[in-house]
Amino acid sequence: MTCLTYCLLIALLVTGTVQADTVQVAVASNFAGTMEQIAASFAKDTGHKAEIASGATGKIYAQIKNGAPFEVFLAADEVTPVKLEEEGLAARGSHFTYAIGRLVLWSSRPGYVDGDGNVLRKGDFAHLALANPKTAPYGAAAVEVMKNMNLLGKLEPKFVQGENIAQTHQFVATGNAELGFVALSQVFKDGKVTGGSAWMIPEKLHQPLRQDAVLLKTGAHNPAAKALLSYLKSPAAIAIMRSLGYGV
């Protein structure tokens, strides 16, 4: 969205010509906290309300296929939104990349994870948390990292799988796993990791975590759905995403 378009949207709101509506948004777990902040800013700037439900991208896809009444989907990959378009469940050509995610190896213990990932090579821990790679793109990326480090066979017996990246983070935060693969946004704010210790995994070790949004057919006639997708490209939304470690 250009600055001019964004300013016109606000001007229309002030003059009372934009009707406030609600949009049902399905959000990949890694982006849930970020989306809560964006939704608050969206409501303040446009008057529209975004109601959020989060989960693993694969699980949300299955829910949409089974008739869940979501109107906008913010996935953790770029494949699923395209698949929904091809299957006639999303508006053709509406998908776009709203953020680039970042995977980190994190422990709630300060000094436990080193800056080069050698803790993985040593393997002197009992539990390693990751999201289910079958349904969560961040879990699939974690498996790819371990394959590229030639460590998958060694570390697989130590896996503790979360249903999604939110549960995975909880396993590590509570100490049920000494360390785990989580989204940078879960442990990052304003340029630094907020607690514990982390390895920023080199992006060459896995495919880019391009996260795409898409307008679902159920939201095709909802002005709030289209407004939200536009708002994701606004300076306000971009600033929130960058503050939490996302590329845009």
Beta strands, then each sheet from edge to edge (+ up, - down):
strand 1: 22-28
strand 2: 49-55
strand 3: 72-74
strand 4: 96-101
strand 5: 103-107
strand 6: 128-131
strand 7: 159-162
strand 8: 179-183
strand 9: 188-189
strand 10: 192-193
strand 11: 197-200
strand 12: 209-215
sheet 1: 2+ 1+ 3+ 12- 4+
sheet 2: 7+ 6+ 8+ 5- 11+
sheet 3: 9+ 10-
end
